[in-house]
Amino acid sequence: MLDLPRKRFAHLPTPVEFMERLSDELGGPKLWIKRDDQTGLALGGNKTRKLEFLLAEAQAQEAGTLITAGAVQSNHCRQTAAAAARFGFDCILVLTGEPPQTFTGNILLDKLLGAELVWTSREQREKTLAQVFSECEQMGRHPYLIPYGGSNPIGAIAYTFALKELLDQGLIPEWIVFASSSGGTQAGLVVGSRLYGYEGGILGISVDEPAEVLRIRIADLACKTSELLGEEIIFLPEEITVNAEYLGDGYGIIGAPEIEAIKLFAQTEGLLLDPVYTGRAAAGMIDLIRQDFFDDVANVLFWHTGGTPALFADIYNHLGV
């Protein structure tokens, strides 16, 4: 396996903890949590792992400005801004949506970390990214483009190694459950499962995409990730396990299932989920437990991908706490 350039700044390995009270409350399998909300870097999250590889490539290319895109409360953008600040890059974030009157949550942290914010619509995002990149080139700012969610083969590799990290910690759960969207985390995990002999289920709970769209995206990305590692493994869409039954009213729109999941994790385990990603994924896992999806399974691991700052955004004040 190739040894790729990597800047090691994430707080690894992240802890694995048994959720005793939540397990008792739901009455299903034993529930565990992998704490990638504790990777460091401006309140942590799963993108920090990916940025270890992406920033190494940016430095190898002598880049001066990191450019990436995300939603208004993007956790990926916040972690990219933090990495840029730590290693001396400029940072431009292309955010989809309207600038709020008051900066809260991740947007507040983006500004605090010194990022430049460019606002655009979802339809114009790719065009705006290309324009920003071109302008930076013309100004001699040496841009490096990080894809949405850090989800290209270089970023996904981080979760290939994260799967080995989990196995080295001694827990081999029958299922791993997590939020899936841009696909990099799941692609890396499925590559890791093949390389390191993990035979359990890897279940991505979609937060925004139809299942078939995600399966195709993840299978393609997993193939390219394995190729980058020198393995060239073929993954088919039907081999990727995705559940898209918990999309609610759409991306970033919190509903009763997410509210229940956030409160359950907080009030049984003292654990904080975010409304967009981990809250939706946990809501899906909770419902699947109640449906006996994990019947006769001993251990299920919820991989916490971070996102805590979104709890403090104005749009989520209706949590009812």
Buried (B, 14 or more C-beta within 10 A) or exposed (E): EEEBEBBEBBBBEBEBBBBEBBBEBBEBBBBBBBBBBBBBBBBBBBBBBBBBBBBBBBBEEEBBBBBBBBBBBBBBBBBBBBBBBBBEBBBBBBBBBEEBEEBBBBBBBBBBBEBBBBBBEEEEBEEBBEBBBEEBEEEEBBBBBBBBBBBBBBBBBBBBBBBBBBBEEEBBBBBBBBBBBBBBBBBBBBBBBBBBEBEBBBBBBBBBBEBEBBBBBBBBBBBBBBBBBEBEBEBEBEBBBBBBEBBBEEBBEBBEBBBBBBBBBBEBBEBBBBBBBBBBBBBBBBBBBEEEBBEEBEBBBBBBBBBBBBBBBEBBEEBEE
